[in-house]
Amino acid sequence: MFGHEAPIVGRRRAGRAGGARWHGVTHNPWIPIAIASLAWGSAPAATKAVLLNGVSPFTIFPLKQAGGALMVIAALALVGRLPRIDPATFKAGVVIGIFNMTVPTILFTLGFETIPASIGAVIVGIIPLTTILFTHWVVPGERFRAGRLPGLLMGMFGVAIMGWAPVGQPSSRWILGVVLTTLGAACAGLGGAFTRRFAVRYQNRSLIVVQFLTAAALLSLISIPFDGYAGYLTIDAASLWLIIYMAAVPTVISFAAFMWASRIATAARAALIGYLVPGLGAMGGVVLLSEPVTLQLIVGVVAVAVGVVFSDRPDREDDRQRRAAARTTPRY
């Protein structure tokens, strides 16, 4: 009897220790923050690399989004969590899919055709600012606060800096690229506001599936009149692997990591992802694509990052006040 009692207890202790270690990993907010930031930050360089290989944007759209949709559905099916979708959830998911994925994907990719990935990454970094702005009209009860205005203006200043075409670059094409990318960021911000509005009403898994399928279907249809399907037979292996990477990492993994961070971290800490993405994206263009480090790029990164930090300050102050109130509230 005592001969087997000790080993069983030992295994339980080991199991508890292992569980504690695993809990420490899954509840460490810096892990999903780092994953989401690196994944999103790699998107501009990967997109630009595929475009430089001569692949049409209208070939990239459907392949990337359909790949992402398949990965999401496969992952949910693997864990037995495929949702049932009612008509109201379907409508909400379609709206998010259009504004959060379909239109931004088109505008970002077309914009990156004419501007460097590093410049595009800085502009994409204003998405948190545009989300905050649009929530004023889209999300009931979330009003734009005056304390956010300096951050918003600083972010816009960063985008204006990006609009100056360097010497030797056609200014009209450069400005077009900046405008398209900025419109993409604004549309993604609107999509983010709709996501906030609907996420509290409907099951998140259902919204995720519908928005991915909506974007995949629309982008596949849009590519047809532009002969995007013709590129499927001529795309090289390197570009195909990059598109698969874009579907898996900046699209699916980054989204999952952001959801993970949102569950275990405060809103202020999860917002750090938005602070890090512009700098990481610009670094990707410089390191991976050998794009030049210019004063314009440095000023733009700093302006956008400072703008996001300042615009998020009211939320961080609210978090601190709630934590202080929780500590001082007596428990009976």
The 8 nearest C-alpha neighbors of each residue, nearest first, counted from 0:
[[1, 2, 3, 4, 5, 6, 7, 8],
 [2, 0, 4, 3, 5, 6, 7, 8],
 [1, 3, 0, 4, 5, 6, 7, 8],
 [4, 2, 1, 5, 6, 0, 7, 8],
 [3, 5, 1, 7, 6, 2, 8, 0],
 [4, 6, 8, 7, 3, 9, 2, 1],
 [7, 5, 9, 8, 4, 3, 10, 2],
 [6, 8, 10, 9, 5, 4, 11, 3],
 [9, 7, 11, 5, 10, 6, 12, 4],
 [8, 10, 6, 12, 7, 11, 5, 13],
 [9, 11, 13, 7, 12, 8, 14, 6],
 [12, 10, 14, 8, 13, 9, 15, 7],
 [11, 13, 15, 9, 14, 10, 16, 8],
 [14, 12, 10, 16, 11, 15, 17, 9],
 [13, 15, 11, 17, 12, 16, 18, 10],
 [14, 16, 18, 12, 17, 13, 11, 19],
 [17, 15, 13, 19, 18, 14, 12, 20],
 [16, 18, 14, 20, 19, 15, 13, 21],
 [19, 17, 15, 21, 16, 20, 22, 14],
 [20, 18, 22, 16, 17, 21, 15, 23],
 [19, 21, 23, 17, 18, 22, 16, 24],
 [22, 20, 18, 24, 23, 19, 17, 25],
 [23, 21, 19, 25, 24, 20, 26, 18],
 [22, 24, 20, 21, 26, 25, 27, 19],
 [23, 25, 21, 27, 22, 26, 20, 30],
 [24, 26, 22, 27, 23, 21, 28, 30],
 [27, 25, 23, 24, 22, 28, 263, 264],
 [26, 28, 24, 29, 25, 23, 30, 263],
 [29, 27, 30, 264, 260, 31, 26, 263],
 [28, 30, 32, 27, 31, 33, 260, 34],
 [29, 31, 33, 32, 28, 27, 34, 24],
 [32, 30, 256, 34, 260, 33, 29, 28],
 [33, 31, 29, 35, 30, 34, 272, 36],
 [32, 34, 36, 30, 31, 35, 29, 37],
 [35, 33, 31, 37, 32, 36, 38, 30],
 [36, 34, 253, 38, 256, 32, 37, 33],
 [37, 35, 272, 33, 39, 276, 38, 34],
 [38, 36, 40, 34, 35, 39, 33, 41],
 [39, 37, 249, 35, 253, 41, 40, 36],
 [40, 38, 249, 36, 41, 42, 37, 35],
 [39, 41, 280, 276, 37, 279, 38, 42],
 [40, 42, 38, 39, 44, 280, 43, 37],
 [41, 43, 45, 39, 249, 40, 44, 46],
 [44, 42, 116, 46, 45, 41, 120, 47],
 [45, 43, 47, 284, 116, 46, 42, 283],
 [44, 46, 48, 42, 47, 43, 41, 49],
 [47, 45, 43, 49, 48, 44, 42, 50],
 [46, 48, 50, 44, 49, 45, 116, 51],
 [47, 49, 51, 45, 50, 46, 44, 52],
 [50, 48, 52, 238, 46, 51, 47, 54],
 [49, 51, 47, 54, 52, 53, 48, 46],
 [50, 52, 48, 53, 49, 47, 54, 112],
 [53, 51, 49, 50, 54, 48, 238, 235],
 [52, 54, 51, 50, 55, 49, 234, 238],
 [55, 53, 50, 52, 49, 56, 58, 234],
 [54, 56, 58, 57, 53, 59, 227, 50],
 [57, 55, 59, 58, 60, 108, 54, 109],
 [58, 56, 227, 222, 55, 60, 59, 225],
 [57, 59, 227, 55, 56, 60, 230, 228],
 [58, 60, 56, 57, 62, 61, 63, 55],
 [61, 59, 57, 63, 58, 62, 218, 64],
 [62, 60, 219, 218, 64, 63, 65, 59],
 [63, 61, 65, 59, 64, 60, 66, 58],
 [64, 62, 246, 66, 61, 60, 242, 65],
 [63, 65, 215, 67, 61, 66, 62, 68],
 [66, 64, 215, 68, 62, 67, 61, 63],
 [65, 67, 69, 63, 64, 68, 246, 62],
 [66, 68, 246, 64, 70, 65, 69, 247],
 [69, 67, 65, 211, 71, 70, 66, 212],
 [68, 70, 66, 72, 67, 71, 73, 65],
 [69, 71, 73, 67, 68, 72, 74, 66],
 [72, 70, 68, 74, 73, 69, 67, 75],
 [71, 73, 75, 69, 74, 70, 76, 68],
 [72, 74, 76, 70, 71, 75, 69, 77],
 [73, 75, 77, 71, 76, 72, 70, 78],
 [76, 74, 80, 72, 81, 77, 78, 73],
 [75, 77, 79, 73, 81, 78, 74, 80],
 [78, 76, 74, 75, 79, 73, 80, 72],
 [77, 79, 75, 76, 80, 74, 81, 73],
 [80, 78, 76, 77, 81, 75, 74, 82],
 [81, 79, 75, 78, 76, 82, 77, 204],
 [80, 82, 75, 76, 79, 83, 72, 204],
 [83, 81, 205, 80, 84, 204, 208, 202],
 [82, 84, 85, 81, 205, 204, 80, 202],
 [83, 85, 205, 88, 82, 89, 86, 87],
 [84, 86, 88, 87, 89, 83, 205, 90],
 [87, 85, 89, 88, 90, 84, 91, 92],
 [88, 86, 90, 89, 85, 91, 84, 201],
 [89, 87, 91, 85, 90, 86, 92, 201],
 [88, 90, 86, 92, 87, 91, 93, 85],
 [91, 89, 93, 87, 92, 88, 86, 94],
 [90, 92, 88, 94, 93, 89, 87, 95],
 [93, 91, 206, 210, 209, 89, 95, 94],
 [92, 94, 96, 90, 91, 95, 210, 213],
 [93, 95, 91, 97, 92, 96, 98, 90],
 [96, 94, 92, 99, 98, 190, 93, 97],
 [210, 95, 97, 93, 100, 214, 94, 99],
 [98, 96, 101, 94, 95, 100, 99, 102],
 [97, 99, 190, 95, 186, 96, 100, 102],
 [98, 100, 190, 187, 95, 96, 97, 191],
 [101, 99, 96, 103, 97, 98, 104, 102],
 [100, 102, 97, 214, 104, 103, 96, 98],
 [101, 103, 105, 104, 98, 100, 97, 106],
 [104, 102, 183, 106, 105, 100, 101, 187],
 [105, 103, 107, 101, 102, 106, 100, 108],
 [106, 104, 102, 103, 108, 107, 109, 101],
 [105, 107, 183, 103, 109, 179, 108, 104],
 [108, 106, 180, 110, 104, 109, 105, 183],
 [107, 109, 111, 110, 105, 106, 104, 56],
 [110, 108, 106, 112, 111, 107, 105, 56],
 [109, 111, 176, 107, 180, 179, 112, 108],
 [112, 110, 114, 108, 113, 109, 107, 47],
 [111, 113, 109, 110, 114, 108, 50, 47],
 [112, 114, 176, 111, 110, 173, 172, 115],
 [113, 115, 111, 176, 173, 112, 110, 116],
 [116, 114, 117, 118, 119, 111, 113, 290],
 [115, 117, 119, 43, 284, 44, 118, 47],
 [281, 116, 118, 284, 120, 115, 119, 280],
 [119, 117, 121, 115, 120, 116, 161, 296],
 [118, 120, 116, 122, 121, 117, 123, 115],
 [121, 119, 280, 123, 117, 277, 118, 122],
 [120, 122, 277, 124, 118, 119, 123, 300],
 [121, 123, 124, 119, 120, 125, 158, 181],
 [124, 122, 120, 125, 184, 121, 126, 119],
 [123, 125, 277, 121, 122, 126, 276, 120],
 [124, 126, 128, 123, 127, 122, 129, 154],
 [125, 127, 184, 188, 129, 128, 124, 123],
 [128, 126, 130, 125, 129, 131, 273, 188],
 [129, 127, 125, 131, 126, 130, 151, 307],
 [128, 130, 188, 132, 126, 131, 185, 127],
 [129, 131, 188, 127, 133, 132, 128, 192],
 [132, 130, 128, 129, 134, 133, 127, 135],
 [131, 133, 129, 130, 134, 135, 128, 143],
 [134, 132, 135, 130, 136, 131, 189, 192],
 [133, 135, 137, 138, 192, 136, 131, 132],
 [134, 136, 142, 133, 143, 141, 132, 137],
 [137, 135, 134, 133, 138, 139, 142, 132],
 [136, 138, 134, 135, 133, 192, 139, 193],
 [137, 139, 134, 196, 141, 136, 135, 140],
 [140, 138, 141, 137, 136, 135, 196, 142],
 [139, 141, 142, 138, 135, 134, 137, 136],
 [142, 140, 135, 139, 138, 134, 143, 136],
 [141, 143, 135, 140, 144, 134, 136, 139],
 [142, 144, 135, 132, 145, 141, 131, 147],
 [145, 143, 146, 147, 142, 148, 313, 141],
 [144, 146, 147, 148, 143, 149, 313, 310],
 [145, 147, 144, 148, 313, 149, 310, 312],
 [148, 146, 310, 145, 150, 144, 149, 151],
 [147, 149, 151, 150, 145, 146, 152, 310],
 [150, 148, 152, 151, 147, 153, 309, 146],
 [306, 151, 149, 310, 309, 153, 148, 152],
 [150, 152, 148, 154, 153, 149, 306, 128],
 [153, 151, 155, 149, 154, 150, 156, 148],
 [154, 152, 306, 156, 150, 155, 151, 302],
 [155, 153, 303, 306, 157, 151, 156, 152],
 [154, 156, 152, 158, 157, 153, 159, 151],
 [155, 157, 153, 159, 154, 158, 152, 160],
 [158, 156, 299, 302, 154, 160, 303, 155],
 [157, 159, 161, 155, 160, 156, 122, 154],
 [160, 158, 156, 162, 161, 157, 155, 163],
 [159, 161, 157, 158, 162, 163, 299, 156],
 [160, 162, 158, 159, 163, 299, 118, 157],
 [163, 161, 159, 160, 174, 177, 164, 158],
 [164, 162, 161, 160, 165, 159, 174, 170],
 [163, 165, 170, 173, 168, 162, 166, 174],
 [166, 164, 168, 167, 163, 170, 169, 173],
 [167, 165, 168, 164, 169, 170, 163, 173],
 [166, 168, 165, 169, 164, 170, 173, 163],
 [167, 169, 166, 165, 170, 164, 173, 172],
 [170, 168, 171, 172, 173, 167, 164, 166],
 [169, 171, 173, 164, 172, 168, 174, 163],
 [170, 172, 174, 173, 169, 175, 164, 176],
 [173, 171, 175, 174, 170, 169, 176, 113],
 [172, 174, 170, 176, 175, 171, 164, 113],
 [175, 173, 177, 171, 176, 172, 162, 170],
 [176, 174, 172, 178, 173, 177, 179, 171],
 [175, 177, 110, 173, 179, 113, 174, 178],
 [176, 178, 174, 180, 175, 179, 162, 181],
 [177, 179, 175, 181, 176, 180, 174, 182],
 [180, 178, 182, 110, 176, 106, 181, 177],
 [179, 181, 183, 107, 110, 177, 182, 178],
 [182, 180, 184, 178, 183, 179, 177, 122],
 [183, 181, 185, 179, 184, 180, 178, 186],
 [182, 184, 103, 180, 106, 186, 181, 185],
 [185, 183, 187, 181, 126, 182, 186, 123],
 [186, 184, 182, 188, 183, 187, 129, 181],
 [185, 187, 189, 183, 188, 184, 98, 182],
 [188, 186, 99, 190, 184, 189, 185, 103],
 [189, 187, 130, 129, 191, 185, 126, 186],
 [190, 188, 186, 192, 191, 187, 133, 130],
 [191, 189, 99, 98, 187, 193, 188, 192],
 [190, 192, 188, 194, 189, 193, 130, 187],
 [191, 193, 134, 189, 195, 194, 190, 130],
 [194, 192, 196, 190, 195, 191, 197, 95],
 [193, 195, 191, 192, 197, 196, 198, 190],
 [196, 194, 192, 193, 198, 197, 191, 138],
 [195, 197, 193, 138, 194, 198, 192, 199],
 [196, 198, 200, 194, 199, 195, 201, 193],
 [197, 199, 195, 200, 194, 201, 196, 203],
 [200, 198, 197, 201, 196, 195, 202, 203],
 [201, 199, 197, 198, 202, 196, 88, 203],
 [200, 202, 198, 199, 88, 197, 203, 206],
 [201, 203, 205, 204, 206, 198, 200, 88],
 [202, 204, 206, 205, 198, 207, 201, 199],
 [205, 203, 207, 206, 202, 208, 82, 81],
 [204, 206, 208, 203, 207, 202, 82, 84],
 [205, 207, 92, 203, 209, 204, 208, 210],
 [208, 206, 204, 210, 205, 209, 203, 211],
 [207, 209, 205, 211, 206, 210, 212, 204],
 [210, 208, 92, 212, 206, 211, 207, 213],
 [96, 209, 211, 92, 213, 207, 212, 93],
 [210, 212, 68, 214, 208, 213, 209, 215],
 [213, 211, 215, 209, 214, 210, 68, 216],
 [214, 212, 210, 216, 211, 215, 96, 93],
 [213, 215, 101, 217, 211, 96, 212, 216],
 [214, 216, 65, 64, 212, 218, 213, 217],
 [217, 215, 219, 213, 214, 218, 212, 220],
 [216, 218, 220, 214, 219, 215, 221, 213],
 [217, 219, 221, 61, 215, 220, 216, 60],
 [220, 218, 61, 216, 222, 217, 221, 215],
 [219, 221, 217, 218, 222, 223, 216, 224],
 [222, 220, 218, 219, 223, 217, 224, 225],
 [221, 223, 227, 57, 219, 225, 220, 224],
 [222, 224, 226, 225, 220, 221, 227, 228],
 [225, 223, 226, 222, 221, 227, 220, 228],
 [224, 226, 222, 223, 227, 57, 221, 228],
 [227, 225, 223, 228, 229, 224, 222, 57],
 [226, 228, 58, 57, 222, 229, 225, 230],
 [227, 229, 230, 226, 231, 58, 223, 222],
 [230, 228, 227, 226, 231, 232, 233, 58],
 [229, 231, 233, 228, 232, 58, 234, 227],
 [230, 232, 228, 229, 234, 233, 58, 227],
 [233, 231, 230, 234, 229, 228, 235, 58],
 [232, 234, 230, 231, 235, 229, 54, 236],
 [235, 233, 231, 230, 232, 239, 238, 236],
 [234, 236, 238, 237, 239, 233, 52, 232],
 [235, 237, 239, 238, 240, 234, 241, 233],
 [236, 238, 240, 239, 235, 241, 49, 234],
 [239, 237, 241, 49, 240, 236, 235, 242],
 [238, 240, 236, 242, 241, 237, 243, 235],
 [241, 239, 243, 237, 242, 238, 244, 236],
 [240, 242, 244, 238, 239, 243, 245, 237],
 [243, 241, 245, 239, 244, 240, 63, 246],
 [242, 244, 240, 246, 241, 245, 247, 239],
 [243, 245, 241, 247, 242, 246, 248, 240],
 [246, 244, 242, 249, 243, 247, 248, 241],
 [247, 245, 67, 63, 243, 250, 244, 66],
 [246, 248, 244, 251, 245, 250, 67, 252],
 [247, 249, 252, 250, 38, 245, 244, 251],
 [250, 248, 38, 39, 253, 245, 42, 251],
 [249, 251, 246, 248, 247, 253, 252, 254],
 [252, 250, 247, 254, 253, 248, 67, 255],
 [253, 251, 248, 255, 254, 256, 247, 250],
 [254, 252, 35, 256, 249, 38, 255, 251],
 [253, 255, 257, 251, 252, 256, 250, 258],
 [254, 256, 252, 258, 257, 253, 259, 251],
 [257, 255, 31, 259, 253, 35, 258, 254],
 [256, 258, 260, 254, 259, 255, 35, 261],
 [257, 259, 261, 255, 256, 260, 254, 262],
 [260, 258, 256, 262, 257, 261, 255, 31],
 [261, 259, 257, 31, 262, 258, 263, 264],
 [260, 262, 258, 259, 264, 263, 269, 257],
 [263, 261, 259, 260, 264, 258, 265, 257],
 [262, 264, 260, 261, 26, 28, 259, 265],
 [265, 263, 261, 260, 28, 269, 262, 268],
 [264, 266, 268, 267, 269, 261, 263, 318],
 [265, 267, 269, 268, 270, 264, 261, 314],
 [268, 266, 270, 315, 265, 269, 314, 271],
 [267, 269, 270, 265, 271, 266, 264, 28],
 [268, 270, 266, 271, 267, 260, 261, 264],
 [271, 269, 267, 272, 268, 273, 266, 274],
 [270, 272, 274, 269, 273, 268, 275, 267],
 [273, 271, 270, 36, 275, 274, 32, 269],
 [272, 274, 271, 270, 275, 276, 127, 124],
 [275, 273, 271, 304, 272, 276, 307, 308],
 [274, 276, 272, 273, 278, 277, 36, 279],
 [275, 277, 40, 279, 36, 278, 273, 280],
 [278, 276, 121, 124, 280, 120, 279, 275],
 [277, 279, 281, 280, 276, 275, 300, 282],
 [280, 278, 282, 40, 276, 281, 277, 283],
 [281, 279, 40, 120, 283, 277, 282, 278],
 [117, 280, 282, 278, 284, 283, 279, 120],
 [283, 281, 279, 285, 280, 284, 286, 278],
 [284, 282, 280, 286, 281, 285, 287, 44],
 [285, 283, 117, 288, 44, 116, 281, 282],
 [284, 286, 290, 289, 282, 283, 288, 287],
 [287, 285, 283, 289, 284, 288, 282, 290],
 [286, 288, 283, 284, 289, 285, 44, 290],
 [287, 289, 284, 290, 285, 286, 44, 283],
 [290, 288, 285, 286, 287, 291, 284, 283],
 [289, 291, 285, 288, 284, 292, 115, 117],
 [292, 290, 293, 285, 289, 284, 296, 117],
 [291, 293, 296, 290, 285, 294, 297, 295],
 [294, 292, 296, 295, 291, 297, 298, 290],
 [295, 293, 297, 296, 298, 292, 299, 291],
 [294, 296, 293, 298, 297, 299, 160, 161],
 [297, 295, 299, 293, 294, 298, 300, 292],
 [296, 298, 294, 300, 299, 295, 301, 293],
 [299, 297, 301, 295, 296, 300, 302, 294],
 [298, 300, 157, 296, 302, 297, 301, 160],
 [301, 299, 297, 303, 298, 302, 121, 304],
 [300, 302, 304, 298, 299, 303, 305, 297],
 [303, 301, 157, 299, 305, 304, 300, 153],
 [302, 304, 154, 306, 157, 300, 305, 301],
 [303, 305, 301, 307, 274, 306, 302, 300],
 [306, 304, 308, 302, 303, 307, 301, 309],
 [150, 305, 307, 154, 153, 303, 309, 304],
 [306, 308, 310, 304, 305, 309, 150, 128],
 [309, 307, 305, 311, 306, 310, 304, 312],
 [310, 308, 150, 312, 306, 311, 307, 305],
 [311, 309, 147, 150, 307, 312, 308, 306],
 [310, 312, 308, 309, 314, 313, 307, 315],
 [311, 313, 315, 309, 314, 310, 316, 308],
 [314, 312, 316, 315, 311, 317, 146, 147],
 [315, 313, 317, 316, 312, 311, 318, 267],
 [316, 314, 318, 312, 267, 317, 313, 319],
 [315, 317, 313, 319, 314, 318, 312, 320],
 [318, 316, 314, 320, 315, 319, 321, 313],
 [319, 317, 315, 321, 316, 320, 322, 314],
 [318, 320, 316, 322, 317, 321, 323, 315],
 [319, 321, 323, 317, 318, 322, 324, 316],
 [320, 322, 324, 318, 323, 319, 325, 317],
 [321, 323, 325, 319, 324, 320, 318, 326],
 [324, 322, 320, 326, 325, 321, 319, 327],
 [323, 325, 321, 327, 322, 326, 328, 320],
 [324, 326, 322, 328, 323, 327, 321, 320],
 [325, 327, 323, 324, 328, 322, 329, 321],
 [326, 328, 324, 325, 329, 323, 322, 330],
 [327, 329, 325, 326, 324, 330, 323, 331],
 [330, 328, 327, 331, 326, 325, 324, 323],
 [331, 329, 328, 327, 326, 325, 324, 323],
 [330, 329, 328, 327, 325, 326, 324, 323]]
